Amino acid sequence: MPIDLVSEPLNTRVAKEIRAEMARQGVTQTALAEVLGRNQAYVSERLTFKTPLTLEVVEEIADVLQVRVERLFPFDDRAPRRRRAS
């Protein structure tokens, strides 16, 4: 299922990419939580958009999954970029 890079918030897209990487590697939320020193509910809340992901948590997850953190940020050069307010 392609990720909608225009209408979904970045936090949602990152959580989806983390779940996709976990699936590719066969890593469960329980296993991820154990390595992070957290409980499964902690991981679930962040990967189901109930609690926002922080950059620190994304970095920790990238370390556990042994991927570069950039890989968990799905970008598409075709997607329009938001302009910052001046």
PyMOL commands that set and color helices and strands:
alter all, ss='L'
color gray80, all
select helices_A, chain A and resi 10-25+29-36+40-47+55-65+69-72
alter helices_A, ss='H'
color red, helices_A
deselect
rebuild
show_as cartoon
